[in-house]
């Protein structure tokens, strides 16, 4: 299996960056197109377990746009073949001092577009410096 083919990696990185921009600007329409519209798409969040695209979209539509800015660190994107990838990153928010967020996304190329098919987001105490 080909891992991290440069052209595939660049496509996934661009999709990941579009998602991040949409997230911090609360661009719900872009966020909705990022997640696969399928009842098998799952997103585990900090306080919610969302099963299926409709639950994910409803969560996004109801979420407050306040305090969404964040900085990322230790982002790792790995592609497997031409149609599958995993993106993992840590994030930090001024609104959550002493905490570090963790995000993992499973990306698949579906109908020619990269989409998230599974995601997990959690917040933990930051390790001591």
ABEGO torsion letter per residue (X at the ends): XBBGBAAAAAAAAAAAAAAAAAAAAGBAAAAAAABBBBAABBBBBAABBBBEAAAAAAAAAABBABGABBBBBGBBBBBBEAABBBBBBBBBBAABBGBBBBBBBBBBBBGGBBBBABBBBBBBBBBBX
